[in-house]
Amino acid sequence: MHDPKRPGDFKKVTGDPLDDVANETLYVQNTYFDAAVKPAEVAAMERLKVLQDRGLDETSLVRHMLKFDAEQRRGEAPIALGRRKPARIVG
């Protein structure tokens, strides 16, 4: 049932009773499976390599890596929701 023209896709067969099953499977595959996420350590090493290739001095490299680390930690931190003000009782 694989479509030779589109790798990773199902071939549509009109009138096939299992066509709905193929559509459901494709929907689940495209909806619920996440792409692999690059680990933070790997991303940091790749970024460091790019910065080194640019010829930055050690002080600039450390500053860039500290900034990158802070961005990573901020992305992993829970989202802070504001506190609601208590309702005023009138009367």
C-alpha positions as CSV (number, residue, x, y, z in Angstrom):
1,M,0.0,0.0,0.0
2,H,3.0,2.3,-0.1
3,D,3.0,5.0,-2.8
4,P,6.1,4.6,-5.0
5,K,5.9,8.2,-6.1
6,R,5.9,9.6,-2.5
7,P,8.1,7.7,0.0
8,G,6.5,7.4,3.4
9,D,3.0,7.9,2.1
10,F,0.2,5.4,1.5
11,K,-1.2,4.7,-1.9
12,K,-4.8,5.7,-2.4
13,V,-6.9,2.9,-3.8
14,T,-10.4,4.2,-4.6
15,G,-13.1,1.7,-3.7
16,D,-10.9,-0.4,-1.5
17,P,-12.6,-1.3,1.8
18,L,-9.4,-0.9,3.7
19,D,-8.8,2.6,2.3
20,D,-10.3,4.2,5.4
21,V,-7.9,2.2,7.6
22,A,-5.0,3.5,5.6
23,N,-6.3,7.1,6.0
24,E,-6.7,6.6,9.7
25,T,-3.2,5.2,10.0
26,L,-1.7,8.1,8.0
27,Y,-3.6,10.6,10.1
28,V,-2.2,9.1,13.4
29,Q,1.3,8.9,11.9
30,N,1.2,12.6,10.9
31,T,-0.5,13.8,14.0
32,Y,0.8,12.0,17.0
33,F,4.4,11.2,16.2
34,D,6.8,14.0,16.9
35,A,10.0,14.6,15.1
36,A,13.2,13.8,16.9
37,V,14.4,16.7,19.0
38,K,18.1,17.4,19.0
39,P,19.5,17.2,22.6
40,A,20.6,20.5,24.1
41,E,24.2,19.3,24.4
42,V,24.5,18.5,20.7
43,A,22.9,21.8,19.7
44,A,25.4,23.6,22.0
45,M,28.4,21.8,20.5
46,E,27.3,22.5,17.0
47,R,26.8,26.2,17.8
48,L,30.2,26.3,19.5
49,K,31.8,24.8,16.4
50,V,30.1,27.4,14.1
51,L,31.3,30.2,16.4
52,Q,34.9,28.8,16.5
53,D,34.9,28.7,12.7
54,R,34.1,32.4,12.7
55,G,37.3,33.0,14.5
56,L,35.8,34.4,17.8
57,D,38.1,34.8,20.8
58,E,37.6,32.7,23.9
59,T,35.8,35.5,25.8
60,S,33.3,35.9,23.0
61,L,32.8,32.1,22.8
62,V,32.1,31.9,26.6
63,R,29.6,34.8,26.3
64,H,27.8,33.2,23.4
65,M,27.6,29.8,25.2
66,L,26.3,31.4,28.4
67,K,23.6,33.2,26.4
68,F,22.7,29.9,24.6
69,D,22.5,28.1,28.0
70,A,20.2,30.8,29.4
71,E,17.9,30.5,26.4
72,Q,17.8,26.7,26.8
73,R,16.9,27.0,30.5
74,R,14.2,29.6,29.7
75,G,12.7,27.3,27.1
76,E,12.5,24.4,29.7
77,A,11.1,26.6,32.5
78,P,7.4,26.3,33.3
79,I,5.2,29.1,32.1
80,A,4.3,31.5,34.8
81,L,0.7,32.5,35.0
82,G,-0.3,35.7,36.6
83,R,-2.0,35.8,39.9
84,R,-5.6,36.8,39.8
85,K,-6.7,39.7,41.9
86,P,-9.3,38.7,44.5
87,A,-12.8,39.7,43.7
88,R,-14.1,42.8,45.4
89,I,-17.2,42.3,47.4
90,V,-19.5,45.2,47.0
91,G,-22.0,46.0,49.6
